[in-house]
Amino acid sequence: MIIEEEIKELGFDTPSAIQHAKDGRLEEWVHRYCVTGEWKNIGLSDGLKLHKRWWNGPLEIELSKLTRVVGPEPNMEYNINVDLWNKRITEMSQSFTNELALPPLIVEYRSGKLRLADGNTRYGAMTLLGWQKCWVIIWYNSERDYLHHSSRL
């Protein structure tokens, strides 16, 4: 289970992502995050490297603006057993005390929507806790999308 102390120790909390963004190294932070720890998502890192991406964040946004792709609902792109989902988000939520102590969720801007690529379970835990906002890093697949969406944030 991801615990806030482990995330902070490894430099994967929101303040570390903000500092990397200020230093012009946000994409480096994303790839390092994706290949480290028990939350590894090497496939996401590899996929992101296939094309040029435009990055925005970390930004604090409302959870309701995000589209989950993992969960027990039948319409999810990646379906998970409801009991397993509930167990994971309940256990995870017990270690959450502060939004800034967590890594930002990694989100893809696609067709006008913010699609959760990494952090679906964290999103579920945040929702369970009644949080209204979270920190995200958004990637765009084109400069046009980046300019269009960034101007609206």
Residue pairs with C-beta under 8 A, 6 or more apart in sequence:
1 38
1 91
1 92
1 95
2 37
2 38
2 39
2 92
2 95
2 122
3 95
4 13
4 95
4 96
4 97
4 98
4 101
4 102
6 37
7 13
7 37
7 101
7 102
7 103
8 101
10 36
10 37
12 33
12 36
12 37
12 103
13 100
13 101
13 102
13 103
14 58
14 99
14 100
14 101
14 102
14 103
14 104
14 135
15 100
16 29
17 26
17 29
17 33
17 57
17 58
17 103
17 104
17 135
17 137
18 58
20 26
20 28
20 29
21 29
21 55
21 57
21 58
26 55
26 57
26 137
27 48
27 53
27 55
30 45
30 48
30 55
30 106
30 137
30 139
31 45
31 48
31 49
33 103
33 106
34 40
34 41
34 42
34 44
34 45
34 48
34 106
34 118
35 42
35 45
39 103
39 118
41 118
44 106
44 117
44 118
48 139
51 141
53 139
53 140
53 141
54 139
54 140
54 141
54 142
54 143
54 145
54 146
55 137
55 138
55 139
55 140
56 137
56 138
56 139
56 140
56 146
56 149
56 150
56 153
57 104
57 135
57 136
57 137
57 138
58 104
58 135
58 136
58 137
59 135
59 136
59 137
59 138
59 153
60 99
60 133
60 134
60 135
60 136
61 114
61 133
61 134
61 136
62 132
62 133
63 123
63 126
63 127
63 131
63 132
63 133
63 134
64 132
65 114
66 105
66 107
66 114
66 115
66 116
66 123
66 134
66 136
67 113
67 114
67 115
67 116
68 76
68 116
68 120
68 123
68 124
69 76
69 77
69 78
69 115
69 116
69 117
69 120
70 76
70 77
70 78
70 80
70 116
70 120
70 121
71 78
71 79
71 80
71 85
71 120
71 124
72 79
72 80
72 81
72 82
72 85
72 86
73 79
78 120
85 121
85 124
88 121
88 124
89 121
89 124
89 125
89 127
89 128
90 125
90 128
92 121
92 122
92 124
92 125
93 125
93 126
93 128
93 129
96 102
96 125
96 126
96 129
99 126
99 131
99 133
99 134
99 135
100 135
102 122
102 134
102 135
103 119
103 122
104 119
104 134
104 135
104 136
104 137
105 116
105 118
105 119
105 122
105 123
105 134
105 135
105 136
105 137
106 116
106 117
106 118
106 119
106 136
106 137
106 139
107 114
107 115
107 116
107 117
107 136
107 137
107 138
107 139
108 114
108 115
108 117
108 138
108 139
108 141
109 115
109 138
109 139
109 140
109 141
109 145
109 146
109 149
110 141
114 136
114 138
116 123
117 139
122 134
123 134
126 134
138 149
140 146
140 149
